[in-house]
Amino acid sequence: MSSDKDIAARAAARPAPGEGPFDSEADVVVVGGGGGGLPTALFSRWLGNEVILLEKAPELGGTAKKAAFWYWVPNNEPMRAAGLTDEREDFLRYVARLSRPTRYDPDSPTLGLTAWEHAMASAIYESASPATELLAERGALPYRHCPGVPDYWSELPEDKAPYGRVLVPVDASESMADGGENAVRTLSAAAERDGVDVRTGHRVQRVVRDDTGRVVGVEASTAPSSDGATVRVRARKAVIFSSGGFTHDDELRGNFLNVPAYRGCAAATNEGDFVRIASAVGAQLRNMNYAWMCPVPLERSGRPDLVGMFSVSGDSMLFVDKTGRRVVNEKLPYNELAQTFFRWDGTAGEYPNLVLIQIWDQRSQDNSASTEYGRLIVPPGADDSHVIRGDSLEELTSAVAQRLATVAAKTGGLRLTGDFTATLKDTVARYNEQAAAGRDTDFHRGEAAIQQIFNGPVKEEDGRENPTLWPLAGQGPYYAALVTGGTLDTKGGPQTDTEGRVLDDTGAPIPGLYGVGNCVASASAQAYWAGGATLGPILAFAYRAANAAHTETR
């Protein structure tokens, strides 16, 4: 993991003048060495460009290295080979229905999307598959198809191709949880093999502009453990940023997100650098109020090793609020589950679900423990500092109350209500009745296909139709953990066009400046369309930006 102590501090983002010498130069300069930057650099290099890649951290990978690296690719080659139909208009209807549900109009030429959103979604459809195939052909990102993985909203009538859009790195394990490590390994090896000049420990502080306003390079600060120098790198054609969102900048997160999200599982270097750098040259910002969300263990928020809770494990398990009531379907896809934490109570003037308590029994501890996908039920020997224990529900209540007191500064002093234990017992009784019947009539747990995909390991039970449900044991020991909502990463930033060119306040491209990935605005608005709906589009726009930058002339 990267160390904050070996990363240069942020400096002024005011653009530097083009006069004066440069320390290095290349045709294309790529900023960021993760799931967006590495493919962008490779696409540029394969077009014959000299490429310098500058990475802020001491190592490559970024957030992608911590991810499963599913990538969502509409109308991909394995789908076509299998005879699965995924038409452009069907794809766009699904995307529009989720991104702008209050404006969705199937009879509109743009389906209710803005012209920009419609064009960006169309670009994803057009370019995600060609990008994927080129990466695979060159050995940079060989994949395997996941025909059994559904979209997150596969039951919607607008989803005409609910299965088959997900790919993962070919060497990922059966669970696919280690896909990111494999992807970064093969992408990095390809970059080295094909001559991308990779320089880690370089924090880009600002762009360099010539007297016409064109971006002609960057200035970066090297790591303190090096010499802490300022390095000027010239770009003969273009600078392409792919430096991640602003998950770990408390000021940007607090000022722009529409909910009080905690620091999530993005790389610790994702501090919104490009928001400030691009703003300083007149870029307009879009979609700053939304993020890719996921539940996170409250006590681990801000830790560089944090992995979001992409799969909530356990069948004899439930979430309750500070009153002891169950308030959500615990198996919802992570982005949707995270919204529960930020429900506002206008009468009490609070977020009553800001912290929920995950509770499970010995059965789930014995059969559902895992260190994958950010699950909080962990096996012996794993870090279990987040786990709270009690031999009875009364003891568990007391232990939870004590733990909440230790994190009061993070929660605004959230405490359990005085009747928590009694309410919890009633909640467990109702949950157990529903679990025994195999049907959650309160929150419909396990009824959607994706919820069973993310169920995690559970004890097999003969004749059980809904594997997400089982009654909580009548006696202890019991376990608990404090859960809140965080960002996988943010999805707002400078607006780009379909070729990745950063736009100014008039909608015109800023010459020589491009952006890809979570450092720029996503056209998804509030939606998280499917597993891999971050990385699939990122690959599409990396491909398009590299091709557009290749045509730039000086």
Secondary structure, DSSP 8 states (H G I E B T S, - for coil): ---GGGS--------EES-S--SEEEEEEEE--STTHHHHHHHHHHTT--EEEE-SSSSS-GGGGGS---EE-TT-HHHHHTT----HHHHHHHHHHHHSTTT--TTSTTTTS-HHHHHHHHHHHHHHHHHHHHHHHTTSS-EEE-TT-B-TTTTSTT-S--BS-EEEETT--TT-TTHHHHHHHHHHHHHHHTT-EEE-SEEEEEEEE-TTS-EEEEEEEE-TTTT--EEEEEEEEEEEE----STT-HHHHHHH-SS--B--SS-TT-S-HHHHHHHTTTB-EE-TT-EEEEEEEGGGTT-TT----SS---SSEEEE-TTS---S-TTS-HHHHHHGGG--BTTTTB-TTSSEEEEEEHHHHHHS--SSTT-SS--TTS--TT-EEESSHHHHHHHHHHHHHHTHHHHTS----TTHHHHHHHHHHHHHHHHHHT--TTT-TT-SHHHHHT-------TT-S-TT-----SS--EEEEEEEEEEEEE--EE-B-TT-EEEBTTS-EEEEEEE-GGGS--TTTT---STTTTHHHHHHHHHHHHHHHHT---
